[in-house]
Amino acid sequence: MKILVVGAIGGYFGGRLLEKGEDVTFLVRERRKKELEITGLNIESVNGDCRLIPQLITKNSEPGAYDVVLLSIKSYQLEGAIDDMRPFIGDQTMVLPLLNGISHVDRLVDAFGEQSVIGGLCFVEATLDEKGTIVQPSPLNQLVYGERSGEESERIQQLKKAFDGTKAEFLLSSNINQEMWHKYLFITTMSGITTLFEEPIGPIRELESGKRTITSLLNELEQVMAKNGAPIEPGVSLKLLEKINSLGEGMKSSMQRDVEKKQPIEADHLQGYLLEKAQEVRVAVPVLETVYTKLKLYENTVRY
């Protein structure tokens, strides 16, 4: 399959596919293209280092359809990415988004059609260092994907063949919609709590008041999702609380790290979207409102 990778986190998974020998191309900015032409695509990972020579295109390259587009960007980059991707989307192209949240799915469907968009999410800790190397310091490198209908279609089986056998964990799900909502609940809680208190998760949960705040936010978000008909498992917040309690003491959310670096954040895409949904179904969400206020104050005072 012809695979197009768009976005930094996708660089890790795309690199692993390229390492395996799949036909992978990376859609990048002109400056990044020049860097990669000199350095190559380098991954330093606890799961194995690799040095790769990638195929590269930019938004101004010759148009041509790919079989699948692996989209891993921040929500505030979505409109620009849609424009950049258009020349490379055909009638049979699968768009596999790895964004946090859920509202981006509707936007991608509007842009490319219902049939084009499949479901996906990922769990990975990966960053670019000052040399442009992808650094992946923890073993977790999981990408979950599937048809939003739950169908095990012929095209998803072909995609599975391309994904299998890499040094990353690619998992085919028959219930990707639920998994996306569950991750949305988890990441909205983690990003909100750690950014609100400006601390890693460990010191927060050590305090009884911190534990109660985490639990309250999980319960608020679960109630909002359930009231809006999201396909979540009843009582999922208890399972996610166990997951949060199992995280390393120094674990920070990517949103918290972005705030520390004075970078843009996804407040409206994550917390803001659910706050709107809470208002629609008249559910009180005092902790969510507190988190969202904190994030918007940051956005209103920081110049990127």
N, C-alpha and C positions, 0 to 999 in steps of 0.2 A: 504494500500500500504506500501511496505517496502521502507523507505526513508533514504538515506545516506547523511549526511551533511559534507561538506569539506570546511574549512575556517572559519575565526573568525566571520565575519558579519553573515554568515549562522548560527552561534551559537545562535544568537538572534532569527531568524525565526524558526530554528529547535527547540529551547527551547519552543517557543509558540506552535508549533505543538505537541511537547511532552506533554506540559501542557494540551492540549486538549485531549490527549489520543491516538495520532497516533503512529505508529510503527516507531520510529526514532532512528537511530544509528549515532554516530559521529566518523569520521575518524580523528584521532589526532596523534601527535608525542608522543613518549614514555614518555617524561617528563610531557607533558600536561595530559596524561592519568593517571599518578600517582597522579598529583594534583587533578584531578576531582574525582578520586576514594576516596580521603580524604574529599574534600570540597563539592562535588556535583556540579551541574550546577546551578549557582545562577544568577538571573536577577533582577536588580534594575531599575525600569522604572516608568515614569509618567503614563504609561498605566497599571501599576500593577506589583508588585513584585512577584517572584515565586522562590521556592527552589525545584530542581528536581534531581532525580537519573538517570543519562543517561546511555544508552548502549554505550560502547566504543570499538573501534577496532583500530589497527594500520596497516600500510602497510604490516606487516608480519603476520597478522591474516589469518585464513583459508579463502580461496577464496569463493566467492558466490555472485550471481548477485542480485542487488537491482532493484526495479521498477523505482526509480528516484534518481538521484544524484544532490543535491543542491550545486553548486560550487560557493564559494564566496571568492576569493583570489585576490592578486595583480597580475598584468600581468607578472611581473618578477618571479613569483612563478609557472607559468603555466606548464612549462615542468616537473618540479618535481611533481606537482599534477597529471598530466596525468599518469606518471609512477606509482604513488601511487594508483590511481583509477583503473588501468587496471584489477586487479584481481576481481573487484566488478562490472564490466560492462558486461552485457549479451546482447543477440540479441534484447531483448525487453526493455532494459534500456533507460530511457529518461535522458539526461544530460541537466540540467537547469543552465546555467551560469549567474552569477550576476555581472560579471566584468564590469568596465567602458570601454568605447571604443567599437570597432567593430571587429578588426582584429583577436581577439581570436576565433571568431566563425569559421573562416576557419581552424584554427589550430585544433580545437576540431573535426571538420568534417573530417579532414585528419586522426586524431587519431582513431575516433570511428564510422565514417560513417555518411552520410547525414541524414539518418532517425533518428539517435540517438539524434541529437542536436536540442532542441527547443529553443525558444527565451526567454530572461528575463532581468530584471533590477530591481534595488531597490533604494528607497530613505529612508535612516535611518541614524540617528546620534547615533552611538553606539561604545563604547570603552571598553577595559579591564582595570580594575584598578589593583593596586599592589597585590591584593588578588586573582586575576583571575575572579572577578565578572564582568558580562556584565552590563555596565551602559548605560542606554538609557534615556537621560535627556529631550528630546523634544518629542511632541506627534507624529511627523511624523514617521511612520513605515510601509511603503508601499512596497510591492513586486508585480511586474507586470510580467505576463508570457503568453505564447501562442505558438501555432504552427507557425513556420516561414512561412508556406504556407497560414496562415490565416484560415485554416480549423478548424472547431469545431469537432475534431475527438473523437472517443470513449475514447481513452487513455487520452486526455486532459480533458474530462468530468469526468473521474475517478479521475484525479489529482485535479480537482476543488472540488470534494466531500471531498477529504482529506484536502484541504486547507481551505475550508469554515468553519466558526464558531470558529476561533481563535481570540486571542486578538491583532493580527496584521492584517493589511489590505492586503489581497491577491486578486489581480484583474486580471481576465482573459481578455486578449485583442485579438481582431480579426485582429489587425494591429500592431503586436509587432515589426516588422522590422522598421516601421516608428518611433515608440516610442523609440526604441533603438538608432536610429540616432539622434532623437531630444535630448535625454539625452546626447549623445556624444557631440553634439554641445554645450549644456549648461555646462557640466562639464569641457570641454576643455577650454571654455571661463573663467569660474569661477576659475579653478585651475591656469590657465595661468596668469590672471590678478592679483589675490591676491598674488601669489608667485613672480611675477615680481616686484610688488611694496612693498612686505613684509608688507602688511597691511590688516586688514579686509575689507570687501567690502564697508562698510559705509563711511569711510574717503576718499576712492578713488572716489566714485560716487558724493561726495559733491563738488569736484572740476570739473569745466567745462571741463578741459583737461582730467580729469579722465573719465567723462561721454563719451567724444568723443573717448577715447581709447577703452573703453568697446564696444561701438557701432561699431567702426571700426573692432575690432577683430570678433565680431559676424557676421558682413557682409562678411568679408574675408572667414570665415569658411563656412558660408552658400553658398557662391559662389563656393568654392572648392567642396563641397558636391554635389551641383546641377550639376556642370560641369562633375562630375564623375558618375552621374546617381543615386545618393542616393535617396531613397524614402521619401524625406522630403516634408513637406507642404510649398508651396510658401509663402514667407514672414514670416516664422517661427521665424526669428531673432527678429522681433518686439515683438512677444509674449514672447520670452525668455528675452528680455530686460525688459519687465514689471515684469517678475518673479524676475529677478536680483534686480530691484529697490524695490521690496516688501520684500526682505530679511532683517533680523535684522542687525543693524549697525555693530554688533560685529561678524558677520558670517565670518568664515574662511573656506577655502577649506581643504580637507584632505591632499592634496599635500603640501599646505603651512604648515600644522601642522607637516608633515613628515620632511620637510626641517628644521623646527625649532628644531626638535629632532635629526637632522643629520642622518635620515633614508633614505633608497632607495626611489626613486620616479619613476613614470611611464611616463617620458618625451617622450621616443620613441614610446610607445604604444598609447599615446594620441596626443600630439602636433606633434611629429616626423612623424607619419603615415600620417597625413593630410598635412604636409609640402611636403612629397614625392608625394602625390596625386596632390598637387598644381603645382609642377614642371612638372608632367606628362601632365597636361592640360594647362600649361603655364599661370597660374593665379598669379599675383603679390600679395604677402602676407607679407608686411613689418612688421606689428605688430606681426604676428605669428612668423616670423623669429627672431624678437627681443626677444619674450618670449622664444622660443626654445634655443636661444643662452644663455640666462640667466640660463635656466635649465641645459644645458650641461656644463656650467662653474661650476655650483654647483656639478654635478656628477664627473667632472674631478678633483675637489679639495678636496672633502670630502671622508674620508675613513670610511666605515661602520663597 
